[in-house]
């Protein structure tokens, strides 16, 4: 029987050279790649079936000139793929992140559909254009992306480090996120995109978001909900949860 998520994450964190990773993260303007944070075999045996099991609930979206793909929100993950939350909420993982980014990171509020979500590139041409993971919270927001499925030669995570940096030249990276590979960055600092999926290919990624302050103004919450509705999870998913939270 495979070990549980908590044990696997505890082992993974214990094996990290945190001082070296901390240096790399800050030298790269709050960006870090950890290859095989979790072993590929473990991810494919334990986590990939959870991601494949919620495909029937993914919301397909298309924004001409910017984005095409599928998404499954935190609300569905919480209900039907809860093993991902064992990683998201792991005490040892969050303690590692705190040390890495030099801040106390908090879970996103329960009404944030991005907090622990799945992103699917399953049809030819699925992609997302360059963007920041802009924080609408009163504090900073950090993104952790982990590869789950990557059967593609064309669909890559493209990152531009040091964009608009006052003294350093931009540095472009193209990454294939193999199962278990992890990417960590400050959402307001990394300009990134995903290149179009090829014929007969598939890519699935988990993203987890943490914040330094879970408060968000009413106008920014409305704007965030509208963006999430049209670009990711659908009006029904986002506003049904938002209204439920408001009435509770």
TAKA-V300440 format. One record per pair of residues at least 12 apart in sequence whose C-alpha atoms are under 10 Angstrom apart, sorted by the first residue. I is the first residue (numbers start at 1). J is the second residue. Records with the same first field share a line. If there is no record, write none. Layout:
I->J, J
This chain:
2->41, 42, 45, 46
3->42, 46
4->42, 46, 83, 86
5->38, 42, 43, 46, 47, 83, 84, 85, 86, 87, 90
6->83, 85, 86, 87, 89, 90, 91, 92, 93
7->86, 87, 90, 92
8->37, 38, 39, 42, 43, 87
9->37, 38, 86, 87, 90, 91, 92, 93
10->87, 90, 91, 92, 93
11->37, 38, 92
12->36, 37, 38, 39, 92, 93
13->37, 38, 92, 93, 94, 95, 96, 97
14->92, 93, 96
15->37
16->34, 37, 96
18->96, 97, 99, 100
19->99, 100
20->100
21->33, 34, 99, 100
22->96, 97, 99, 100, 101, 102
23->100
24->100
25->100, 101, 184, 185, 186
26->100, 101, 102, 185
28->161, 162, 171, 185, 190
29->161, 162, 163, 165, 168, 185, 186, 189, 190
30->100, 101, 142, 161, 162, 184, 185, 186, 187, 188, 189, 190
31->101, 143, 159, 161, 162, 183, 184, 185, 186, 187, 189, 190
32->100, 144, 182, 183, 184, 185, 186
33->144, 145, 146, 175, 177, 181, 182, 183, 184, 185
34->146, 180, 181, 182, 183, 184
35->146, 147, 177, 178, 179, 180, 181, 182, 183
36->146, 147, 177, 178, 179, 180, 181, 182
37->146, 179, 180, 181, 182, 183
38->146, 147, 179, 180, 181, 182
39->179, 180, 181
40->147, 148, 149, 178, 179, 180, 181
41->179, 180
42->179, 180
43->146, 147, 148, 149, 179, 180, 181
44->148, 149, 179, 180
46->83, 84
47->81, 82, 83, 84, 148, 149, 179, 180, 206
48->147, 148, 149, 179, 204, 205
49->81, 148
50->77, 80, 81, 82, 83, 84
51->72, 77, 80, 81, 83, 84, 117, 118, 119, 120, 148, 149, 204, 205, 206
52->81, 120, 148, 149, 204
53->80, 81
54->72, 76, 77, 79, 80, 81, 118
55->70, 71, 72, 118, 120
56->72
57->70, 71, 72, 73, 76, 80, 233
58->70, 71, 72, 73, 76, 118, 119, 120, 232, 233, 234
59->71, 72, 73, 119, 120, 229, 231, 232, 233, 234, 237
60->72, 120, 121, 122, 126, 230, 231, 232, 233, 234
61->126, 229, 230, 231, 232, 233, 234
62->126, 127, 128, 230, 231, 232
63->128, 129, 230, 231, 232
65->127, 128, 129
66->127, 128, 129, 130, 131, 193, 231
67->125, 126, 127, 128, 129, 130, 193, 194, 196, 231, 232
68->120, 121, 122, 123, 124, 125, 126, 127, 128, 129, 196, 197, 231, 232
69->119, 120, 121, 122, 123, 124, 125, 126, 127, 128, 196, 197, 231, 232
70->118, 119, 120, 121, 122, 123, 126, 127, 204, 231, 232, 233
71->114, 117, 118, 119, 120, 121, 204, 205, 231, 232, 233, 234
72->113, 114, 116, 117, 118, 119, 120, 206, 232, 233, 234, 237
73->112, 113, 114, 115, 116, 117, 118, 119, 228, 232, 233, 234, 237, 238
74->110, 111, 112, 113, 114, 115, 116, 117, 118, 207, 208, 233
75->110, 111, 112, 113, 114, 115, 116, 117, 237, 238, 241
76->113, 116, 117, 118, 237
77->113, 116, 117, 118
78->116, 117
81->117
84->116, 117, 118, 206, 207, 208
85->115, 116, 117, 208
87->116, 208
88->107, 115, 116, 144, 207, 208, 209, 210
89->106, 107, 116, 208
94->106, 107, 210
97->142, 144, 184, 210
100->184
101->142, 184, 185, 186
103->140, 211, 212
104->210, 211, 212, 213
105->140, 141, 142, 209, 210, 211, 212, 213, 214
106->141, 142, 209, 210, 211, 212, 213, 214
107->208, 209, 210, 211, 212, 213, 214
108->137, 141, 208, 209, 210, 211, 212, 213, 214, 215
109->210, 211, 213, 214, 215, 216
110->241, 242, 245
111->221, 225, 238, 239, 241, 242, 243, 244, 245, 246
112->209, 214, 221, 224, 225, 228, 238, 241, 242
113->209, 225, 228, 229, 232, 233, 237, 238, 241, 242
114->143, 207, 208, 209, 210, 228, 232, 233
115->143, 207, 208, 209, 210, 211
116->143, 144, 145, 206, 207, 208, 209, 210
117->145, 205, 206, 207, 208, 209, 233
118->145, 146, 148, 204, 205, 206, 207, 208
119->148, 203, 204, 205, 206, 207, 232
120->149, 202, 203, 204, 205, 206
121->149, 150, 152, 155, 194, 196, 197, 198, 201, 202, 203, 204, 205
122->197, 198, 199, 200, 201, 202, 203, 204
123->196, 197, 198, 199, 200, 201, 202, 203
124->155, 196, 197, 198, 199, 200, 201, 202
125->154, 155, 195, 196, 197, 198, 199
126->155, 194, 195, 196, 197, 198, 202, 203
127->155, 156, 157, 193, 194, 195, 196, 197
128->157, 192, 193, 194, 195, 196
129->158, 191, 192, 193, 194, 195, 196
130->158, 159, 160, 190, 191, 192, 193, 194, 195
131->159, 187, 188, 190, 191, 192, 193, 194
132->186, 187, 188, 189, 190, 191, 192, 193
133->185, 186, 187, 188, 189, 190, 191, 192, 209
134->186, 187, 188, 189, 190, 224
135->186, 187, 188, 211, 216, 220, 224
136->214, 215, 216, 217, 219, 220, 221, 223, 224
137->211, 212, 213, 214, 215, 216, 217, 220, 221, 224
138->211, 212, 213, 214, 215, 216, 217, 220
139->211, 212, 213, 214, 215, 216
140->186, 187, 188, 210, 211, 212, 213, 214
141->185, 186, 187, 188, 209, 210, 211, 212, 213, 214
142->184, 185, 186, 187, 188, 189, 208, 209, 210, 211, 212
143->183, 184, 185, 186, 187, 188, 190, 207, 208, 209, 210, 211
144->182, 183, 184, 185, 186, 187, 206, 207, 208, 209, 210
145->177, 180, 181, 182, 183, 184, 185, 205, 206, 207, 208, 209
146->177, 178, 179, 180, 181, 182, 183, 184, 204, 205, 206, 207, 208
147->176, 177, 178, 179, 180, 181, 182, 183, 203, 204, 205, 206, 207
148->177, 178, 179, 180, 181, 182, 203, 204, 205, 206
149->177, 178, 179, 180, 202, 203, 204, 205, 206
150->176, 177, 178, 179, 201, 202, 203, 204, 205
151->176, 177, 178, 179, 197, 198, 200, 201, 202, 203, 204
152->176, 177, 178, 196, 197, 198, 199, 200, 201, 202, 203
153->176, 197, 198, 201, 202
154->176, 194, 195, 196, 197, 198, 199, 201
155->174, 175, 176, 177, 194, 195, 196, 197, 198, 201, 202, 203
156->173, 174, 175, 176, 177, 193, 194, 195, 196, 197, 203
157->173, 174, 175, 176, 177, 183, 192, 193, 194, 195, 196
158->172, 173, 174, 175, 176, 191, 192, 193, 194, 195
159->171, 172, 173, 174, 175, 190, 191, 192, 193, 194
160->172, 173, 174, 189, 190, 191, 192, 193
161->173, 189, 190, 191, 192
162->189, 190, 191
163->189, 190, 191
164->189, 191
165->189
172->191, 192
173->192
174->192, 193, 194, 195
175->194
176->194, 203
177->203, 204, 205
178->203, 204, 205
179->203, 204, 205
180->205
181->205
182->205, 206, 207
183->207
184->207, 208, 209
186->209, 210, 211
187->209, 210
221->242
222->239, 242
224->238
225->238, 239, 242
226->238, 239
